[in-house]
């Protein structure tokens, strides 16, 4: 086991989040704007997706569930929100 810090860790972490966002966008039909924010103090990932704007919560849960269950990212909570203008 190495005690060295991986200098690529932050970049790889962000790439993993970007992959998750793209997978979620694909699950919702692709396209549209998106952005995310990681709150380190609460270990919460906020993902805003334009495509969620007029979608019922039940449909969001049904489509996002398999994608979120398949991710290796370890957050206390991942919140999906409609994109604010």
N, C-alpha and C positions, 0 to 999 in steps of 0.2 A: 504494500500500500504506500502510495506516494503522498508526501505532505506538501507538494508543490501545488500552487494555484494554477488552474487552467486559464490562460489568458483569453481563450476563445469561449469560455463559459457564458458570458453575457450575450455574445453574438449568437451562440447556438441556442440559448434559452429564447431569445427573441425570434429566431427562425422557427423554433418549435411552436411558439404562439401563433406566428403567421400561418404556419401549416394548419393549425387548428381552426383559425379564422377562415381560411380558404375552404376547409372541409365543411365547416358550418354553412358558408355561403353556398356551396354546392348542394348541401342537403336541402336548402331552402330555394333551390332553383337557380343558383348562381347569380352573378352580377350584383350591381349596387355598391354603394360606398360602405366602408367599414373603418372602424378604428378601435383600439383597445388601450386599456390602462391597467397596470399592475400596482395595486396598493400593497406595498411590502409590509406595512405594520399589521394588516389584517390577513395577509396572504390571500387576497381576493383579486380575481381577474375579472375586469369589466370589459365586455365585448359589445360594441354598438354596431348594429347591422341595419342598413337602410331597408332591407327587405322585410323587417319585422314590424314595420310601421302599422299596417292594418291587419295583422295576423292574430287570430285568437290564441290565447295562452295555451290552450290544450293542444293545438296544432304545433306550436313552437316546441312544447315538451316532447311530443311524439316524434318530431323530426330531429330534434337536437339530442335526444336521449342516447341513441346508439353512438353518435359521434363523440359525445362527452364521455361515455363509458369506455370508449376505445382509446382515449388519450392517455399518454404516460405522464402528462403534466400533473404535478402535485400541488394543488391549491386547496385552501380551506373551502373556498366557494368560487364558482364561476357563474357570473350573472350575465345574462343576455338581455340587451336593452335595445329599443328602437333608436335609430340614429337621430340625434338632435341636430337641428340646423344651426 
